[in-house]
Structure formats: structure tokens, C-alpha cells
Amino acid sequence: MGSVTVDQLSFKKRLSMIEQFAIKDFLFKLVGEPTEGIDDFLPLEYTEDVFAKMEAKLVPGLVMNNDEHFRYATITESNQIVIAVLDSNKELKHRIISLDKLNN
């Protein structure tokens, strides 16, 4: 996953149910397919504020890469999943992955 700045991205305003499930499925695989399921391990809430996203219900939420806290996941207009995390300096970082790469 590469790190990008938010001004380089164009987020979707709405996510279909299929896109919401694709995000959940991606996160489920990313965290190692927990036996309790993604909804119990990482409860997410769909919101459409400035853009559509699946946000962590619990704060600080899932810790990734030792010191990053998962905040939300969304999809860009070019069908790339974006994960937003807070780093140890409380700075919001975005990581992007192409949906095409998920199928390989």
C-alpha cells in the first residue's frame, strides 16, 4: 500500500452496498480473517459527510503497523480502496490500493 496526500484523491460521494461489502471484505482479509468476523472485530459505520466512507465506530479502534490507528476506508472515483489512519503524531495518513489488485 502506498501513501498519498488527500488532495491527490477524488472520493465517491456515495458507496453502493457492493462497494461497502468490498471494503469490509478487504479489511477482513487485511486483519487476518478473524474468527469473530469483521463486524465484531472492527465495527464500521457508513457515513456520507463530505464523501462516503466506512468509519470505525470505536476510537481509537484497530491499531495497524504498531502505531497507526484505523479511522476509515473508502473508494475513489477510479475504484481504489483508501484506508485512512492516524499516525503516532495524530496526523491523518491515507494509503491506497487498487481494487484490481485485490482479485489477484
C-alpha angles and dihedrals in degrees: 000000000000125000118237138174118253093239089066091061135078110201126204116253092216133023122211119228088255091055091047090052090046089056092048091047091049092050091046090056092041093057093047102265099282114215092233091059130243096279092061096036097044113010111205133195124204113228135174106200112133088339136357118273146154104240129196109253092204121063126237084017128168117007113220129186091007098286110030122097119212112237107167148331128219143159128250126224087258091057100255122141113234123198119198120204135175111234126213089276090055089249117144111239127187126212121191133204129177116242087224090064091055091065094054 
